[in-house]
Amino acid sequence: MTIKKCIKSVKYVANANGKKTDVIIPIEVWESLLASWENMVEALENREDAAIFQEWLHQKKNGELETISLDDLEKELISDGLISS
């Protein structure tokens, strides 16, 4: 559904003074908007993850990272309570 169609289907609710206070959105439009927002958030998170990974690769290439063994990582995660032994 296009944004134009979504906007046309919205109904406004006004108070006694004529001030818009609420909107009524058909459920299909609402579900379409939610799906669009979820897709947008996922795309943004993917871009953020890719940027973080690229920065990590850059730092690793330049020797700017401290690395640890998998055993040490496991111990750290256990001590932080993020995984169980």
BAMI-122475 format. One line per 4 residues: number of its first residue (from 1); for each residue x, y negated, z negated of N, C-alpha, C. Coordinates in steps of 0.001 Angstrom, whole numbers, m for minus. Each point is the difference from the previous one (the first is absolute). Layout:
// BAMI-122475
NUM	X:Y:Z:X:Y:Z:X:Y:Z ~ ... .
***
This chain:
// BAMI-122475
1	856:1171:0:m856:m1171:0:903:m1236:0 ~ m344:m970:828:814:m1211:80:m312:m949:m1153 ~ 932:m884:m266:m191:m995:m1067:m1231:m849:307 ~ m164:m357:1258:m1141:m842:408:m1324:686:m336 .
5	m96:1307:284:m1219:745:m319:m200:101:m1508 ~ 1098:203:m719:m89:69:m1465:m564:m1299:m564 ~ 546:m1106:439:m424:m1310:m515:m1472:m262:325 ~ m433:384:1198:m1398:m225:386:m977:809:m842 .
9	458:1130:m558:m904:852:m760:m97:m402:m1473 ~ 826:m926:m452:m1:m429:m1398:m1157:m955:m248 ~ m673:201:m1120:m1091:m903:m405:434:m699:m1285 ~ m247:m1295:m47:383:m780:m1173:m1187:m175:m938 .
13	296:m6:m1289:m1001:m251:m1031:341:m1358:m602 ~ m1015:m840:m122:223:m1337:m554:m794:m169:m1287 ~ 499:m879:m866:m722:m298:m1235:m1069:m1055:278 ~ m684:m454:m1027:m1091:m972:159:483:m1321:591 .
17	1281:m317:m160:555:m1247:550:500:159:1429 ~ m136:1201:544:442:249:1374:1475:377:106 ~ 676:135:m1142:1410:377:19:114:1518:186 ~ 847:417:963:212:1431:235:683:597:m1222 .
21	m569:1094:m492:536:632:m1203:439:1440:224 ~ m593:672:962:294:1410:236:m179:319:1478 ~ 440:1204:358:m221:492:1362:m578:1409:m67 ~ m744:331:1000:m518:1360:168:634:522:1283 .
25	678:1146:m145:709:590:1133:m562:1402:232 ~ m415:313:1235:m479:1361:284:1089:1025:m358 ~ m408:1142:m509:937:1008:m475:975:444:1082 ~ m479:119:1256:918:429:1062:1094:m1034:219 .
29	m359:m1273:m126:988:m1077:153:981:53:m1166 ~ m520:171:m1212:846:67:m1182:999:1156:117 ~ m483:1179:406:872:1159:146:1050:m224:1084 ~ m397:m661:1074:941:m332:1071:1077:m965:m495 .
33	m411:m1001:m774:955:m953:m561:954:699:m967 ~ m528:865:m859:853:732:m943:1032:852:741 ~ m435:684:1046:916:828:784:1082:m867:641 ~ m387:m1160:516:976:m912:613:1010:m476:m1037 .
37	m493:m360:m1179:893:m474:m1063:948:1103:m443 ~ m526:1214:m126:853:1124:m397:1091:240:1037 ~ m357:m69:1285:986:177:1068:1048:m1108:m40 ~ m437:m1222:m258:920:m1131:m60:965:153:m1176 .
41	m522:387:m1153:847:195:m1186:1013:1110:261 ~ m444:1096:602:907:1103:297:1106:m443:962 ~ m374:m760:1028:999:m495:955:1005:m915:m684 ~ m485:m872:m881:901:m896:m721:923:773:m935 .
45	m539:1008:m675:825:819:m886:1055:754:794 ~ m373:506:1182:967:695:846:1118:m937:447 ~ m366:m1228:348:1012:m981:401:915:m335:m1172 ~ m583:m138:m1184:796:m294:m1183:950:1157:m303 .
49	m516:1238:87:840:1180:m235:1149:48:1002 ~ m294:m290:1267:1034:15:1029:1062:m1067:m277 ~ m432:m1175:m450:945:m1074:m306:885:380:m1189 ~ m573:620:m1012:769:443:m1165:1025:1051:430 .
53	m435:932:847:904:1042:466:1128:m595:838 ~ m325:m954:871:1030:m656:813:1011:m722:m879 ~ m465:m664:m1040:900:m678:m934:885:1016:m709 ~ m573:1137:m392:774:1049:m648:1090:522:944 .
57	m362:232:1265:981:470:984:1126:m1014:168 ~ m363:m1265:61:996:m1077:149:959:m9:m1193 ~ m553:83:m1208:828:5:m1203:884:1241:m57 ~ m562:1147:399:786:1246:m7:1155:m112:990 .
61	m277:m508:1187:1029:m157:1030:1126:m899:m485 ~ m336:m1033:m746:991:m958:m478:610:386:m1338 ~ m321:1187:m494:571:470:m1261:m482:m780:m1209 ~ m1190:m577:81:m538:m819:m1083:m893:782:m951 .
65	m144:1298:232:m895:809:m827:777:954:m890 ~ m525:181:m1184:524:1039:m880:m875:1218:227 ~ 592:1128:292:m790:1212:211:194:939:m1185 ~ m995:862:m204:74:991:m1064:m385:1349:579 .
69	387:1065:m679:m333:1343:465:m1483:271:m240 ~ m519:1017:683:m1392:389:m205:m224:483:m1424 ~ 992:681:m572:m118:459:m1384:m143:m1191:m951 ~ 810:m1030:219:m91:m1195:m851:m1332:m716:201 .
73	m465:m35:1243:m1298:m626:280:m1110:751:m728 ~ 48:1328:64:m1011:814:m686:16:m282:m1504 ~ 1184:m42:m596:124:m281:m1430:m571:m1377:m344 ~ 287:m979:856:m501:m1362:m222:m1521:m45:81 .
77	m564:679:987:m1455:24:155:m666:708:m1172 ~ 624:1051:m489:m530:713:m1163:59:m891:m1226 ~ 1145:m675:m203:122:m861:m1182:m949:m1196:56 ~ m353:m443:1216:m963:m1096:144:m1447:485:m87 .
81	m174:1333:m102:m1342:550:m100:m758:39:1312 ~ 721:m146:1111:m673:m7:1297:m225:1398:560 ~ 835:947:m430:m214:1398:357:274:838:m1242 ~ m463:1261:23:286:889:m1124:1027:1028:435 .
85	694:526:m956:1061:975:313:m537:1373:282 .
***
